[in-house]
Amino acid sequence: MASVSTAGSKLPLPYTIFFLFIEPIATLVGAFYAYFRPLVYLHLTHATSAPATLASVPLSSHIVLTQLANLYFCFALNEAVVLRATSDLRVWRALLICLLVADFGHLYSVKIDSLRVYWDVAGWNAIDWGNVGFVYVGASMRIAFLTGIGFSVPSSTSSRPTRNLKKV
């Protein structure tokens, strides 16, 4: 598998492309819609319960969507900035474990409407592709990374994190 140097470390190219470019950009798109297009976001999330006009979006929904946009922005920054700042695979693993937990929480959150959302791809709209399909891809990429798929096996030392933590 092709690899590139990221902050001094060799990573398989698919991980570099996905975690440093594709996913942060896709997450910023979600933040944009939650903050700048709240009515569209609400209609795509659940059309029958969404308000008809922007003026009829409750203040509480605006607040929650602003908070969601901020969390998406933080998620994107963590990947795009933190992962670029280090070649320490322990940091990459720690962050990707946290994001994998978030993936499962995100998938759990969409079950409220119907369990069909998990498998009825033909019924998905744009936000379902983001909330379910893209999260499936992200979780799969994280699981593959965390299990070492695509990494070459080191000849003399383990790439597993040590138990000793460096003080910052």
trRosetta pair geometry for C-beta under 8 A, 3 or more apart (Angstrom, degrees):
i j d omega theta_ij theta_ji phi_ij phi_ji
1 12 4.7 2 123 -137 130 113
1 13 6.9 -152 160 25 88 89
1 14 7.3 -61 -172 3 125 105
1 150 4.7 -41 47 -151 168 89
2 12 7.1 97 79 -159 49 64
2 13 4.2 6 95 -11 98 135
3 10 4.6 41 151 -177 139 95
3 11 6.1 165 -153 80 93 29
3 12 5.3 -62 -96 -100 84 36
3 13 5.9 -139 -101 -37 25 74
3 16 7.9 117 -157 -17 54 130
4 10 7.4 163 80 -142 21 59
4 11 6.5 -25 61 61 70 79
4 13 5.6 84 -12 -97 99 77
4 16 5.1 -40 51 -6 117 175
5 8 6.5 6 -176 -109 103 13
5 9 6.9 140 -153 64 62 28
5 10 6.1 -38 -94 -87 62 59
6 9 5.7 -35 67 63 75 83
6 11 5.1 -12 17 13 124 124
6 16 5.5 -169 -55 -115 134 110
6 20 7.0 -152 -130 -54 137 151
6 83 7.6 -13 156 149 136 87
6 84 7.0 -101 -174 -124 100 54
6 87 6.7 157 98 -106 68 80
7 84 6.2 143 -47 177 119 43
7 85 6.6 65 -103 139 151 11
7 86 5.7 106 122 108 158 10
7 87 4.2 -155 107 -56 92 83
8 87 4.0 -76 70 -52 91 159
9 87 3.4 157 -26 -162 107 97
9 88 7.8 -151 -54 -33 146 18
9 89 6.8 168 -161 -54 154 86
11 15 5.1 -104 165 80 113 120
11 16 5.0 133 93 -57 120 96
12 15 5.1 83 70 9 85 105
12 16 7.2 -161 94 -8 42 90
12 150 3.8 -15 -56 149 167 123
12 151 6.5 -108 -30 -72 110 55
13 16 5.5 -57 -145 37 36 113
13 17 6.1 31 162 -16 71 107
14 17 5.9 -58 -144 40 29 108
14 18 6.0 20 162 -13 66 114
14 141 7.5 -142 139 -131 104 107
14 150 6.8 -104 43 -131 114 164
15 18 6.0 -61 -139 44 27 104
15 19 5.6 0 175 3 68 118
15 141 6.9 150 -109 -177 69 104
15 144 8.0 -149 -79 98 102 107
15 145 5.5 106 -115 -95 129 114
15 150 7.0 167 -24 91 112 147
16 19 6.8 -62 -125 48 16 92
16 20 5.5 -20 -176 17 57 125
16 21 7.9 36 139 0 62 102
17 20 7.0 -65 -117 50 9 89
17 21 5.5 -47 -165 41 51 120
17 22 6.1 44 144 -15 76 110
18 21 7.3 -54 -90 54 5 76
18 22 4.9 -42 -131 45 47 122
18 23 5.8 49 166 -21 70 104
18 138 7.8 172 170 -111 118 64
18 141 5.2 -127 130 -147 158 158
19 22 7.9 8 -20 48 18 85
19 23 5.9 -9 -117 30 35 128
19 24 7.9 58 168 -25 39 94
19 79 5.5 -138 -179 -162 73 110
19 83 5.8 -99 141 147 116 172
19 96 7.6 -48 -117 -91 137 110
19 141 7.2 -173 -56 140 90 133
19 145 7.8 48 -49 -69 139 157
20 24 7.0 -22 179 1 25 125
20 79 6.8 -159 -97 154 36 90
20 80 6.3 101 -157 -120 55 54
20 83 6.1 -133 -86 98 85 123
20 84 6.1 101 -132 -70 114 94
21 24 6.7 -79 -150 41 11 101
21 25 6.3 1 167 -11 56 116
21 80 8.0 90 -83 -110 32 92
22 25 6.2 -70 -152 39 22 106
22 26 6.2 17 159 -16 64 113
23 26 5.6 -55 -140 40 32 111
23 27 6.1 33 160 -21 66 107
23 76 7.7 -168 127 -115 72 69
23 79 5.7 -78 94 158 113 171
23 138 5.8 100 -114 -109 126 111
23 141 7.9 -143 -54 66 134 153
24 27 5.7 -57 -145 38 30 111
24 28 6.4 34 155 -22 64 104
24 76 4.2 102 -152 -157 76 81
24 77 7.7 110 -138 -53 115 22
24 79 4.8 -156 -67 84 99 117
24 80 3.9 79 -117 -54 164 109
25 28 5.6 -53 -151 33 32 113
25 29 6.8 39 148 -24 63 98
25 76 7.7 118 -47 -140 19 120
26 29 5.6 -47 -157 25 36 116
26 30 7.0 37 146 -16 63 99
26 130 7.1 -180 173 -128 106 98
26 134 6.1 -164 164 -163 148 148
27 30 5.6 -48 -156 33 40 113
27 31 6.5 42 146 -19 67 102
27 72 5.1 -174 175 -173 87 87
27 73 7.8 168 134 -81 102 24
27 75 5.1 -127 -168 97 150 112
27 76 4.1 -172 90 -71 122 96
27 79 7.5 121 16 27 148 134
28 31 5.3 -49 -147 37 39 115
28 32 6.3 47 151 -26 66 100
28 72 7.1 153 -93 140 27 106
28 73 7.0 64 -110 -106 70 64
28 76 5.0 78 -56 -112 82 165
29 32 5.6 -48 -150 31 32 116
29 33 6.7 26 155 -12 63 104
29 130 7.7 -135 95 -110 113 139
30 33 6.0 -58 -149 39 31 105
30 34 6.2 29 156 -18 66 109
30 69 7.8 -170 124 -114 69 60
30 72 4.7 -145 95 -139 106 150
30 130 6.0 157 -83 176 110 144
31 34 5.8 -56 -143 39 29 110
31 35 6.1 9 164 -3 66 115
31 68 7.9 -169 -114 123 60 70
31 69 4.4 97 -157 -157 71 72
31 70 7.6 118 -138 -47 110 17
31 72 3.7 -164 -68 93 90 123
31 73 4.7 100 -128 -56 155 78
31 76 6.9 -82 -15 -7 138 135
32 35 6.4 -74 -147 47 21 96
32 36 5.4 -30 -178 29 65 118
32 37 7.1 31 134 12 74 103
32 69 7.6 128 -39 -137 14 112
33 36 6.9 -63 -105 58 19 79
33 37 4.6 -48 -143 61 60 110
33 38 7.9 134 157 -77 58 31
33 40 6.1 -95 -156 90 101 111
33 41 4.6 138 145 -77 97 102
33 44 7.9 -22 169 34 143 141
34 37 7.9 18 -7 61 13 68
34 38 6.8 36 -175 -99 37 70
34 41 5.2 111 -96 -120 47 163
34 65 4.7 -168 -179 -172 82 84
34 66 7.5 173 137 -77 97 22
34 68 4.6 -123 -165 96 151 110
34 69 4.0 -169 91 -67 113 87
34 72 6.5 141 20 6 142 141
35 38 7.3 -24 -164 -59 9 89
35 65 6.7 169 -82 139 40 94
35 66 6.0 76 -113 -112 84 59
35 69 3.7 70 -49 -112 102 168
37 40 4.1 -18 157 36 112 120
37 41 5.8 127 103 -27 79 90
38 41 5.3 -55 -144 37 34 116
38 42 6.2 32 159 -18 68 105
38 54 7.1 104 68 -132 99 88
38 57 5.7 79 118 -150 126 168
38 61 7.0 124 176 133 128 101
38 62 6.3 -16 -126 -109 171 67
38 65 4.8 91 -121 127 109 170
39 42 5.9 -54 -146 38 30 108
39 43 6.3 29 155 -17 64 107
39 50 7.2 107 -162 174 62 119
39 51 7.0 -83 -123 74 90 92
39 53 7.2 -45 -117 177 143 24
39 54 4.8 -85 -45 -84 132 75
39 57 6.2 -120 -81 -56 79 128
40 43 5.8 -57 -146 38 29 109
40 44 6.2 23 158 -14 65 109
41 44 6.1 -62 -148 40 25 106
41 45 6.2 25 154 -22 63 111
41 65 6.4 124 87 -136 149 127
41 127 7.2 114 -148 -96 56 138
42 45 5.6 -56 -144 35 31 113
42 46 7.2 -50 179 50 63 71
42 50 4.0 138 132 -127 100 109
42 51 6.8 19 112 26 153 76
42 57 6.8 180 -11 -116 157 112
42 61 6.8 23 -88 180 136 137
42 65 7.7 -67 -56 -79 95 136
43 46 8.0 -111 -153 70 19 33
43 47 5.0 37 -165 -107 69 74
43 50 4.5 -149 -83 87 54 171
44 47 7.5 37 -79 -63 16 84
44 125 5.5 -149 -150 111 85 131
44 126 5.8 -55 -143 63 138 93
44 127 3.7 124 139 -13 117 128
44 128 7.9 -138 169 -19 92 70
45 50 7.1 126 58 -72 88 115
45 127 5.7 -84 -73 129 55 162
45 131 8.0 101 -117 -48 77 151
46 49 4.7 3 119 39 118 104
46 50 6.2 158 86 -39 65 89
46 113 6.1 -162 -101 -92 111 126
47 50 5.6 -53 -140 19 30 118
51 54 7.9 128 98 -93 121 14
51 56 3.9 -170 -175 103 130 100
51 57 5.0 -156 40 -77 144 54
51 58 7.4 164 -48 -16 138 70
51 61 7.8 -178 -7 47 122 165
52 56 5.9 32 48 46 73 146
53 56 4.8 87 58 9 82 101
53 57 7.8 -119 101 -22 50 77
54 57 5.8 -32 -162 -2 43 115
57 61 5.1 -113 178 81 89 129
57 62 5.9 104 123 -55 115 89
58 61 4.6 98 63 2 82 101
58 62 7.3 -144 100 -4 47 83
59 62 5.5 -51 -152 34 38 114
59 63 6.4 39 151 -20 68 103
60 63 5.6 -52 -149 35 33 113
60 64 6.3 30 153 -16 66 107
61 64 5.7 -54 -143 40 32 109
61 65 6.1 31 157 -17 66 108
62 65 5.9 -58 -144 40 27 109
62 66 6.3 30 155 -20 63 107
63 66 5.8 -56 -150 35 29 111
63 67 6.4 28 152 -17 64 105
64 67 5.6 -53 -149 37 33 112
64 68 6.3 36 150 -21 65 105
65 68 5.3 -48 -143 36 35 115
65 69 6.3 40 154 -22 64 101
66 69 5.6 -48 -147 34 32 113
66 70 6.5 34 151 -19 62 104
67 70 5.6 -54 -151 36 33 114
67 71 6.5 33 151 -18 65 104
68 71 5.7 -54 -149 36 33 110
68 72 6.4 34 152 -18 66 104
69 72 5.7 -52 -148 37 32 112
69 73 6.3 36 151 -22 64 106
70 73 5.5 -52 -148 35 32 115
70 74 6.4 34 152 -20 64 104
71 74 5.5 -50 -146 36 33 113
71 75 6.3 40 151 -22 64 103
72 75 5.5 -51 -149 34 32 116
72 76 6.4 32 152 -18 65 105
73 76 5.8 -54 -149 36 31 111
73 77 6.3 30 153 -17 64 107
74 77 5.7 -55 -145 38 31 111
74 78 6.3 38 154 -25 64 103
75 78 5.9 -52 -152 29 27 114
75 79 6.9 17 156 -8 61 105
75 99 7.2 110 -149 -117 98 104
75 102 7.3 -171 -112 139 122 163
76 79 6.2 -62 -154 41 31 103
76 80 5.8 11 161 -4 69 119
77 80 6.0 -64 -129 50 27 99
77 81 5.1 -9 -177 13 70 121
77 82 7.5 76 135 -14 67 91
78 81 7.0 -54 -108 51 11 87
78 82 5.0 -16 -162 15 54 129
78 83 7.5 65 144 -20 58 91
78 95 6.2 179 164 -156 112 124
78 99 7.6 177 104 -69 135 115
79 82 7.1 -21 -71 47 10 92
79 83 5.5 -7 -163 5 46 129
79 95 7.6 158 -89 150 59 133
79 99 7.6 58 -70 -84 105 154
80 83 7.2 13 -53 42 4 99
80 84 6.6 -4 163 -13 43 121
81 84 5.9 -66 -147 38 23 108
81 85 6.2 22 157 -26 63 113
82 85 5.6 -61 -150 31 30 114
82 86 7.0 -13 168 11 64 109
82 91 7.2 -140 160 160 101 118
82 95 6.2 158 109 -95 135 155
83 86 7.0 -80 -146 48 28 85
83 91 7.8 175 -107 119 55 104
83 92 6.1 73 -129 -108 94 84
83 95 6.6 -135 -71 77 93 157
86 91 4.6 10 103 63 156 153
86 92 7.3 -156 94 -45 108 80
88 91 4.4 75 86 3 104 106
88 92 7.1 179 97 -7 56 83
89 92 5.0 -49 -146 39 46 117
89 93 6.0 48 153 -22 72 102
89 159 6.2 -1 69 177 161 100
89 161 7.3 -145 97 -71 87 85
90 93 5.8 -52 -146 37 30 111
90 94 6.2 32 154 -21 63 107
90 161 4.0 99 -107 -110 104 118
90 162 7.8 -56 -79 29 141 65
91 94 5.7 -53 -145 36 30 111
91 95 6.3 25 159 -13 65 107
92 95 6.2 -62 -149 41 26 105
92 96 6.0 17 159 -13 65 114
92 145 7.4 -108 147 164 113 131
93 96 5.9 -62 -141 43 27 106
93 97 6.2 33 158 -24 65 104
93 145 7.7 -165 -100 131 66 102
93 146 6.2 108 -138 -115 88 80
93 161 6.5 -129 53 -37 147 125
94 97 5.9 -52 -149 30 27 111
94 98 6.7 26 153 -16 61 105
95 98 5.7 -56 -155 36 34 112
95 99 6.3 29 151 -15 68 107
96 99 5.5 -52 -142 41 37 111
96 100 6.2 45 153 -26 66 101
96 142 4.7 177 -179 -141 103 97
96 145 5.8 -78 -179 89 168 135
96 146 6.1 -161 110 -62 125 101
97 100 5.6 -51 -149 32 31 114
97 101 6.7 35 151 -19 63 100
97 142 7.8 156 -78 177 30 119
97 146 6.7 104 -76 -106 79 136
98 101 5.8 -51 -155 32 33 112
98 102 6.6 33 147 -17 64 106
99 102 5.2 -51 -149 38 39 116
99 103 6.4 52 147 -29 66 95
99 138 7.3 -96 149 160 116 116
99 142 6.1 -156 90 -99 104 146
100 103 5.3 -40 -150 24 36 118
100 104 6.9 34 152 -15 62 98
100 139 6.0 100 -135 -133 76 76
100 142 4.5 -169 -76 127 102 147
100 143 6.9 114 -123 -60 133 71
100 146 7.2 -24 -43 -26 153 148
101 104 6.0 -55 -156 35 34 108
101 105 6.6 33 147 -16 65 107
102 105 5.5 -55 -147 40 36 113
102 106 6.1 40 152 -24 68 104
103 106 5.6 -55 -148 35 29 112
103 107 6.4 26 154 -15 64 105
103 135 5.3 154 -150 -171 88 96
103 138 5.9 -165 -102 99 126 107
103 139 4.1 156 156 -79 157 103
103 142 7.0 -166 -14 26 148 147
104 107 5.7 -51 -145 38 32 110
104 108 6.3 37 152 -22 64 105
104 139 7.3 103 -55 -115 68 135
105 108 5.5 -53 -147 35 32 114
105 109 6.5 39 153 -29 63 102
106 109 5.7 -50 -154 24 31 115
106 110 7.4 21 155 -15 60 102
106 131 6.7 -151 163 -157 102 71
106 135 5.4 -151 99 -122 129 147
107 110 6.4 -61 -159 31 35 104
107 111 7.6 50 147 -38 62 97
107 118 7.4 64 -170 -106 105 100
107 131 7.9 139 -100 160 49 76
107 132 6.8 89 -120 -117 82 68
107 135 5.7 -177 -65 123 91 144
107 139 7.8 -11 -35 -41 133 150
108 111 5.9 -43 -165 3 42 119
109 112 7.1 -26 174 -10 46 108
109 131 8.0 -105 81 -163 102 116
110 113 6.6 -34 178 22 65 105
110 117 5.2 -121 140 116 114 154
110 128 7.8 124 -163 -123 148 73
110 131 5.2 119 -71 151 145 129
110 132 6.3 -107 76 -66 163 97
111 114 7.7 -111 -165 86 46 16
111 115 6.0 19 -147 -92 89 64
111 117 7.1 -149 -98 48 41 121
111 118 7.5 11 -96 -43 85 111
113 117 6.1 77 73 -39 111 133
114 117 5.7 125 77 -22 77 89
115 118 6.0 -32 179 13 63 114
116 119 6.6 -88 -161 55 47 79
116 120 4.2 16 167 -11 94 133
116 123 6.7 12 139 55 118 150
117 120 6.6 -49 -94 41 20 100
117 123 7.9 -101 -104 92 52 114
117 124 7.6 97 -150 -94 69 85
117 128 6.2 -134 -153 -137 96 113
117 131 7.8 -29 170 102 128 118
117 132 5.9 -163 154 -66 91 148
118 132 6.5 -159 -112 -146 42 130
120 123 4.2 1 137 28 115 118
120 124 7.0 158 104 -41 72 76
121 124 5.6 -35 -157 -3 42 120
121 133 7.2 84 -124 -83 95 115
123 128 7.6 -36 108 101 70 176
124 128 3.6 -144 -148 97 87 130
124 129 5.4 111 149 -55 130 71
124 132 6.8 -124 -115 54 128 126
124 133 6.6 67 -165 -30 167 121
125 128 5.2 98 45 8 58 105
125 129 7.4 -110 104 -7 32 90
126 129 5.8 -53 -156 30 32 113
126 130 6.9 24 150 -10 63 105
127 130 5.5 -54 -152 41 41 110
127 131 5.7 30 154 -13 74 112
128 131 5.7 -57 -129 48 31 103
128 132 5.4 -12 180 20 70 115
128 133 7.0 68 130 -7 68 99
129 132 7.1 -60 -112 56 14 80
129 133 4.4 -30 -152 38 55 132
129 134 6.3 65 145 -23 65 94
130 133 7.2 -1 -35 54 14 87
130 134 5.0 -13 -137 22 41 132
130 135 7.6 65 153 -27 44 87
131 134 7.6 64 9 43 15 95
131 135 6.3 -16 167 -11 31 126
132 135 5.9 -64 -139 39 16 109
132 136 6.4 22 158 -24 59 104
133 136 5.7 -51 -153 27 29 113
133 137 6.8 24 152 -14 62 103
134 137 5.5 -51 -152 36 39 112
134 138 6.2 38 150 -18 69 105
135 138 5.5 -50 -141 40 35 112
135 139 6.0 35 158 -18 67 106
136 139 6.0 -57 -145 40 25 108
136 140 6.2 26 155 -19 62 110
137 140 5.7 -58 -148 38 28 112
137 141 6.3 28 154 -19 64 106
138 141 5.7 -54 -147 36 30 111
138 142 6.4 29 154 -17 64 106
139 142 5.7 -54 -148 37 32 112
139 143 6.2 32 154 -18 66 105
140 143 5.7 -52 -144 37 31 110
140 144 6.2 32 155 -19 64 106
141 144 5.7 -53 -146 37 30 112
141 145 6.3 31 154 -19 64 106
142 145 5.7 -53 -146 37 31 111
142 146 6.0 25 157 -15 66 111
143 146 5.8 -58 -141 42 28 109
143 147 6.1 14 162 -8 64 112
144 147 6.2 -67 -144 45 24 100
144 149 4.1 -68 -167 52 83 129
144 150 6.8 47 157 0 109 114
145 148 7.8 40 174 -67 29 22
145 149 7.3 -68 -62 47 23 83
145 150 7.9 -37 -97 47 54 118
148 151 4.8 -82 -165 40 75 120
148 159 7.4 128 -114 74 116 130
151 159 6.9 -109 153 62 146 169
154 157 5.4 -45 131 67 141 61
154 158 6.7 168 59 -115 126 15
154 159 5.4 142 -10 -43 126 94
